[in-house]
């Protein structure tokens, strides 16, 4: 397929719409832009003129051909106050395969912010998606990591991101971007 045909295709237009939606959502989440003269905190040192949220969207587009087409991209981000726990849930409207999860830990987290993605299914059962070990969390500093859980999640059910901020002096944001592939006839 030629470049002109690719750009005009519905898949590419949907992909760009998804990228723009994520970028707008993360910008509204209050992620600070990079100050001139300071290195980009995460994840790409080679793009110091753009915000961390824009870098995450750029990496997502570069790393995953799975975000194109009919897949649903769900950005989940909150500013978690010092010494506080918070979470964000998404009610599932149909069955999905969780294809990709991107977590971006800005510089300054110092492994004091723990994050995990959990699926709560029928009867209140929980399945840890990232990390897959029960009771475990991911805690990094100045790193963006990509996971491919390939897990089926069904309705009724919820996806939940949990953030624990053990930093007693600073609030932090660790964006989590989940790519879901709809499953027909499941649920």
N, C-alpha and C positions, 0 to 999 in steps of 0.2 A: 504494500500500500504506500503510495507516494505521500510526502509530507503534507501537501495541500489537502489530500483526501483524508488523512488522519486528523488534521486540525478541524475539518468540517464534519467529521463523524460524531455521532451522538455520544459514543463512549468517551472520546477526548473532551467534548464539551461538558459532559457530566463530571468527568475527573477534575477539570479546571473549576467547575462550580463547587465541587466538594472541597478542593484546596482553598478556594476563596472563603468558603463558609468557615472552615477551620481557622484560617488566619484571622478572620473577623472575630470569631468567638474567643480565641486566645488573647487577642488585643483587648477585648472588652474585659477579660479576666484580670487586667491590671498588671500584666507582665511588663516590667520596665524596659524601655529601649536601652541599647548600649550607648554609653557616653563616649564622645570622641576622645581618643587617646587612651582608652581602656580596652583591654582584650575582650572579645565576646565571651561571656561566661559559659555558654554551652549552646550547642554541641559542636559547632564548627569554628575553629580559630581563624579560618580563611575568609569568613564573612563578617568582619567587625562592624560593618555599617548597618546591619539589620538586627532586629530584635531577636531574642531567643525564641519567641513564638514563631516568627517567620522562618528561622532556621529549622525548627522542628517540622514545619510544614514542608519545607524544601527537602529535608531528609526523607520524610514519609513518601513524597513523590518519587524520589530517586531509588529508594530501597524496595518499594513494593509495587509490582505490577498488579497485585490483587486489589488495589483500591479503585480500579477502573470498573466501568460497567454498572452492574446492579448492586454492588456491595454498598453497605452503609458504613460511614465513618462517624464515630461518636467521640468527640473530644470531651474529656472530663477534667476540670481543673478548679481548684479552690485555693484561696490563701488561707493557710492554717496558722492560727496564732501561736505564739510561743507557749510551750508546755501544754499543748492542746491536741485533741483528737477530733477529726471530722470525717465525714463520708458523703458520698454522692451516689444515688441509685438511679437506675434506668429500668423502667418496667418494659418487659419484652412484649412486643405486639405480634410476634410470630416466632417460629423456630429459626435459629441461626447456627452457623459454624463460626466460632471465634477464630479468625484467620491470623490476626496479628495484633499485638499490643506493644505500643511504644511508650516508654517512660523516660522522661527527661529530668535529670537531677541537676539543677543549676550549681555553679560554683558557690561555695559558702554553706552548702547543706552539711558538709563534714560528717556524713553518714549518721546524722542525727534525725533525719526524716525517713520514716519507714512507710512503705506503700505496698498494698496488695490489691488484686482484683479477685472478687469472689462471685460465684453464681449461686443464688438461692433458688432452689427448685421446689417442686411439690412437697407438701408436708414439712416445710421449713428446713429441708436438708441443704447443707452448704457444700460446695465444691470449690476448692482453691484452684484458680486458673493460673495466676502468676503471683508468687511462685506456686508450684503445684504441691508443695509440702505443707501439710496441715499446720497451722499456727505460725508459719514462717512469713517473713516480709522481705522486701528488697530495700536496701539503704545504701546509697552511693553518694559520690560528690563529683561534680563537674563531668557528668557522663550521661549519654543517651543510649538506652539499650532497647533492643527489639526482641520480642518473644513471639513464637508461633505455636500457641497451645493446641490448635486444631480440635477444639472441643465443641460438641453439640450442646446447645442450650435451648430449652424449650419453654413454651408457655403452659401454665402460668409460671412465671419466674422473673427474677430481677438480676441485673448485673450491678455490683456494688464495688466502688473503689473506697478503700479505707486509708486514711493518712494519719500517722502518729508523729507529732513534732516534739522531739525530746530536747530541742534547743530552748534553753530557758530565757534567752534574750532576744530572739528574732523570729518573726513570722516567715514562712516559706511557701512557695508554690512548686509543686511537682506535677506537671501536666501528664495525663495518661490519655493516649489516643487508641481507641479500640476499632478494629476493622471487622465487620460482621458480614458474612455471606448468607443471604436468605435461603432457607430450605423449603421447598414446596412439599405439601402433604405431610409435614411434621407439625407437632405442637401439642 
